[in-house]
Amino acid sequence: MISVTRINGSQMWLNALLIEMVEETPDTYITLVTGKRLIVLEKAAEVISLVKQYSQEIGLNNATIKVQQTEETP
């Protein structure tokens, strides 16, 4: 889970694995795989950084690299 701030200033915890897209126009919109859209105060780059950090914490990056190495092995 990552912590983001809603447009009204309240904090919420969001499951980073459900994020499909982050866009900044100039407000930052997070679109979930469910189709729900959220507006947050954080900039897009900050949300992306939080997602990357979360992925590293749960070992998702290592699992992805291991799968890629296994697929590349003849």
C-alpha positions as a Markdown table, in Angstrom:
| # | Residue | x | y | z |
|---|---|---|---|---|
| 1 | Met | 0.0 | 0.0 | 0.0 |
| 2 | Ile | 1.1 | 3.5 | -0.7 |
| 3 | Ser | 0.0 | 6.7 | 1.1 |
| 4 | Val | -1.5 | 9.5 | -1.0 |
| 5 | Thr | -3.4 | 12.6 | -0.2 |
| 6 | Arg | -6.9 | 13.2 | -1.6 |
| 7 | Ile | -7.7 | 16.6 | -3.1 |
| 8 | Asn | -9.6 | 17.5 | 0.2 |
| 9 | Gly | -6.4 | 16.9 | 2.2 |
| 10 | Ser | -7.3 | 13.6 | 3.8 |
| 11 | Gln | -4.8 | 10.8 | 3.6 |
| 12 | Met | -5.6 | 7.4 | 2.1 |
| 13 | Trp | -3.8 | 4.2 | 1.6 |
| 14 | Leu | -4.0 | 2.8 | -1.9 |
| 15 | Asn | -3.1 | -0.7 | -3.2 |
| 16 | Ala | -0.3 | 0.1 | -5.6 |
| 17 | Leu | -0.9 | -3.2 | -7.5 |
| 18 | Leu | -4.3 | -1.9 | -8.7 |
| 19 | Ile | -2.9 | 1.2 | -10.3 |
| 20 | Glu | -3.2 | 1.2 | -14.1 |
| 21 | Met | -2.2 | 4.7 | -15.0 |
| 22 | Val | -1.0 | 8.0 | -13.4 |
| 23 | Glu | -1.5 | 11.3 | -15.3 |
| 24 | Glu | -0.9 | 14.9 | -14.5 |
| 25 | Thr | -3.1 | 17.4 | -16.2 |
| 26 | Pro | -2.2 | 19.6 | -14.0 |
| 27 | Asp | -4.0 | 17.7 | -11.2 |
| 28 | Thr | -2.7 | 14.2 | -10.7 |
| 29 | Tyr | -5.2 | 11.5 | -11.6 |
| 30 | Ile | -4.7 | 7.8 | -10.6 |
| 31 | Thr | -6.7 | 5.4 | -12.6 |
| 32 | Leu | -7.2 | 1.9 | -11.1 |
| 33 | Val | -7.7 | -1.3 | -13.0 |
| 34 | Thr | -11.3 | -1.2 | -11.8 |
| 35 | Gly | -11.8 | 2.0 | -13.8 |
| 36 | Lys | -12.1 | 4.2 | -10.7 |
| 37 | Arg | -10.2 | 7.5 | -10.9 |
| 38 | Leu | -8.8 | 9.4 | -8.0 |
| 39 | Ile | -7.4 | 12.9 | -7.8 |
| 40 | Val | -4.5 | 13.3 | -5.4 |
| 41 | Leu | -2.2 | 16.2 | -4.3 |
| 42 | Glu | 1.0 | 14.4 | -5.0 |
| 43 | Lys | 2.7 | 14.9 | -8.4 |
| 44 | Ala | 2.8 | 12.0 | -10.9 |
| 45 | Ala | 6.5 | 11.5 | -10.5 |
| 46 | Glu | 6.1 | 11.1 | -6.7 |
| 47 | Val | 3.3 | 8.6 | -7.1 |
| 48 | Ile | 5.4 | 6.6 | -9.6 |
| 49 | Ser | 8.3 | 6.7 | -7.2 |
| 50 | Leu | 6.1 | 5.4 | -4.3 |
| 51 | Val | 4.9 | 2.6 | -6.6 |
| 52 | Lys | 8.5 | 1.6 | -7.5 |
| 53 | Gln | 9.5 | 1.7 | -3.9 |
| 54 | Tyr | 6.6 | -0.5 | -2.9 |
| 55 | Ser | 7.4 | -3.0 | -5.7 |
| 56 | Gln | 10.9 | -3.3 | -4.4 |
| 57 | Glu | 9.8 | -3.7 | -0.8 |
| 58 | Ile | 7.5 | -6.7 | -1.7 |
| 59 | Gly | 10.1 | -8.2 | -4.0 |
| 60 | Leu | 8.1 | -7.7 | -7.2 |
| 61 | Asn | 11.1 | -6.4 | -9.1 |
| 62 | Asn | 13.2 | -9.4 | -8.2 |
| 63 | Ala | 10.5 | -11.9 | -9.2 |
| 64 | Thr | 10.1 | -10.1 | -12.6 |
| 65 | Ile | 13.9 | -10.3 | -13.2 |
| 66 | Lys | 14.0 | -14.0 | -12.2 |
| 67 | Val | 11.2 | -14.8 | -14.6 |
| 68 | Gln | 12.9 | -12.9 | -17.4 |
| 69 | Gln | 16.2 | -14.7 | -16.8 |
| 70 | Thr | 14.4 | -18.1 | -16.8 |
| 71 | Glu | 12.6 | -17.3 | -20.1 |
| 72 | Glu | 15.9 | -16.2 | -21.7 |
| 73 | Thr | 17.8 | -19.3 | -20.7 |
| 74 | Pro | 18.1 | -21.8 | -23.7 |
